[in-house]
Each structure stands twice: as structure tokens, then as C-alpha cells.
């Protein structure tokens, strides 16, 4: 008897849910064994980098899991988050990382402790978490992806050789950018009139 497509889908979904539940547990283990510091020497204590190397994992990914667990889940009392709660906590963590970076660049300030996810208030975290929970279209996360893509594009466009890209693809890209610009300008002009 062969396995059906639906059985494969069900099995894959079960594995994915297990992956999500293991992420916060791995972050919890890292927090238990590592002294998490930014910069400086690592003599005399076990670092997140060493832990990630020893378990065969990307350090940045592990760091993001630790941020999501320590700075989001624990602050809003999600000690053992469900798959859905963990997914939302990761979205909140990424959104805060982006917001703090934007605040920093708008203020032209040096990186400081007050510009860290761990220093964000429980109330602000809970507010963002609730906004994500109450948004069936995932608007906040989707716009965050748009924002990150445009930020990457603006920082990268002058560093690549556009001669290697077809004119057709360049025109489509420009058309997409103009469309986004027009939609944002239209929205912002309506908002200005409403105020």
C-alpha cells in the first residue's frame, strides 16, 4: 500500500510543528549555558557563538531564536509557547529589530542599550503581539518584508553591475518600484487630507 499525498502533507506538517517547538527549547538551552554578551572577549565563559558552533547551527539564527524567546516570550509570559505563539513571537522580534534600527538611523544615534530588544517594555511587546494576533491578513509582517526588501535594494543597487541584467527585467523592476511609490503616495495623501 502506497502513501497518499495527503499523508505526506500531514507528516510534513507534524514535523514542521516539531521544528518550531524545538526552536524555543534550543534557545532556552543556549540561555541556560551561555553568558550572552555583545562584543568583548569570551575568556572564562561559554558564548552563544561557541554553543552554535558546537551544535552545528548558524549563530545568527540561534541569536534570533534567543531574542524571540528571551525578549518576547518570557516578557509576555509565554514560557512554553505553542507553534502559533512561537511564530508570532518571532514576527514581533523581527519587527522590533527593524523598528529599533529605523529609530536609530532616524535619530543618527550610536547603538546603545536603550536601542535593544531586551530593553523594550512588556507593554510595547504585548501591543505588537496583539496587533499581529488580530490581523488575519498578516499586514504588519508583509509590510515588514516589503520594507526590508526596499532597504536592501536601496543599499545594493549602486554596488551591482546592471549591464548583466536584461533590459526587460530592469523595466519590470522599475515598473514595480513606481507602482509601489504611487500606491504609497496615494495612501499618504489621503491620510494627510483626513488629518
Secondary structure, DSSP 8 states (H G I E B T S, - for coil): ----HHHHHHHHHHHHHHHHHHHHHHHHHHHHH----SSS--TTS--HHHHHHHHT--HHHHHHHHIIIIIIITTTT-TT--HHHHHHHHHHHHHHHHHHHHHHHHHT----GGGSGGGS-HHHHHHHHHHHHT-TT-HHHHHHHHHHHHHHHHHHGGGS-GGGS-HHHHHHHHHHHHHHHHHHHHHHHHHHHH-
